[in-house]
Amino acid sequence: MTAAEKGPQRTCIACRKAGDKKQFVRYVVAPDGEVLVDYRQRLPGRGAYTCISWDCLQTAVARNSFQRSFKGQCHDVDATSLLEQLNAAVEQKIFNLIGMSRKSKQFIAGSNAVVDALKKGTSLALIVMATDISTSIKTKIETLAIKKKIYTAHLSDKQKIGQMLGKEERSVMAVQPGLLADSLLTELHVYRRLVREN
């Protein structure tokens, strides 16, 4: 496979690992000199990249790698601030994907509906539960999901999940297999890794 078939290659400014640019977080400098997270990799201007890792972000800040990459055209960088921007960007992408699943009708919402789908053997790619879900419902769903080898994640509260789905409060939702579910799984893994590292 040639480099053109793999896609554009980038290098982490902290650990120097090289790879496809989709594996990295892109940063750009705003006109006022502030370094911004460009998670969707669409903002104009010169970019600097790190692995999707708290360790690489901290290392890049400690070694002044952003100042070198941007040739001194940026303010001092705060790792915590960039991590907050990154977490917000990942959350927003997850919320957008959940909204898309709603529009494409590739989801099942509500604890009873998800439990029924699990018991009937409906094909599900993943289950998202609210952080404020009741313990009994959480245990019931996780037990069934483990038996069926379905990925589960906890994200936001019931009210926010309901809003994303255009409904009242929902403590759980499931997404059916497909490209949308694959994208959502990828982002949930990124989110889980970032949260776990902090």
N, C-alpha and C positions, 0 to 999 in steps of 0.2 A: 504494500500500500504506500503510495507516494504522499509527500507532505500536503499536496493539493487536495488529495482525497480525504486526509485526516482533518483538514481545516486549519485555520491560522494557529500558529504555535506561540505561546507566551511563556515567560519565566517569572516565578515568584521572586519579588525583590528581597525577601527575607531568607528563605532556605535555598533559593536558586534552582528549585525543581522546575523542569520544563514540561509542557504538555499542551493539549488543546485548550484554547482560551475559554471554553465553556466550563472548564474545571476550576477556574479562578474567579476571584472577585476583582472587578475593575474599579479604580479610583481616578477621579479627575480633579482639576483645580478650578474652582469657581472664579469669576472675574475679581472677586474681593480677596482672593488668595486662600480661601478655605478649601481644604481637601474634602471631597464628597464621595460617598459610595455610589457607584454607577452599576448597580446589581444587574440591570437589564442590558448593560453594555451598549447604550444608545446615545449617551451624551457626547457632544463634540469636544474635541481637544485631545491633547496627549494623555495617554493613560498609563497607570502603573498597576501592577497586579500582585495579589498575594493568594496563597492557597486559602480555601474556605476553612480557616482555622484561627482560633484565638491566639495560639502560640505564634504563628507566623505574623499575625497582625501586631502583637506586642513586640516581637523581634524587629520588625520593620520600623516601628516607632523608636525603639531603643537605639537602633543603629543609624537613625536619621536617613533611612533609605528613601523616604518620601521626598525629602529635600534634595537628595542626589538625583532621583528619578525626574523630578520636576525642575531640576537645575536652579534650585533656590527660589523658585517663583511661588512658593506656598508658605503659609504661616506654620508655626509649630503645630504638630499633630498630637491629638489626644486619643489614645487607643480606645478608651472607654466610650468616648463620643462616637468614634467610627463603628464600634461594635453595636451601639444602640441604633445607629443608622442602618447597619447591616441587618440586625434582627427585625427592624421595622420593614425593611424592603422584602425580606423573606416572608414575613407574615402577610404583607400586602399581596405578594404573588400567590400565596396559599389561598387567601380570601378570594382573589380574582378567579383562581382555578375552581374553587368551590362554587362561586357564582356561575361559572361556565357550565359546571356539571348540572346545576339547577336548570339552566336554559336548555341544555341538551337532554334533560330528563334521564340522566344516567346516575341518579342517586335515589336512596331510600332514606326518609327522615322520620325520626321519632323512635323511641325505645321499643315500643310494641311492634312496629313495622320491621325494625331491624332484627329483633329476636325471632319474629315469624319467618323472615327471609333466611336467617341462619338455620332454623329448624327444618325448613323446607328444602334446604340445599341450594338456594339461589346463588348464582355465581357472583361473588363479591371480591373486589380487589383490596379494599381497605375500609377500616371503620374509624371515624373520628368522633371522640367523646369530649364533652365539655369538662372543664376542670372542676366544675361544681356539680357533677353528676352524683346521684345518690350511690352509696357504697353497694347496696344490694343489686341495683341495675348494672353497675360497673362490673361487679363480680360475675353476674350472669352472662353478660355479653363477652367479657374476656375469656371465660371458660369455654363458651361455644366457639369463639374466634380461634382460640388456641387449638382446639380439636380440628378445626377446618384449615388451620395454618393461614389465617388471614391477619394481615398487619393491622395493629391498632395504634392510635396516637391520641394524645390529650392536647386540646388546643382551645384557648379562650373559654368564655362562659356560655351558658345556655342562651342568654339573650343575644349575644353576638352571633352564635351559630344560627339561631332562628332568623336574624336579620339577613345573614348571607344567603339563606334559603328562601327569603321572602315570606317567612311564616312567623308564628308566635315562637316563644321559647322552645328550643329543641335541645335535648341533652345528648343526642347521638344521631349520627348520620352515616350511611355507608355509600360507597361509590362502586359502581359496576366496572368490570374490566374494560380496558381500552386505552387509547393514547392519552386521554385526559387523566385517567387514573395513574398511568405511568408517570406523567409530569408531576402530579400531586404527590406521589410516593417519593420522587426525587427531592422535592422541596421539603417534605416532612422529614426526610432523613437529614437534610442540611440543617433544618430548624432544630431537630433533636440534638445533633452534634454540637451546634453552637450553644444551646442551652446547657448541655451536659458539661461542656468545657469551662463554664463560668461558675 
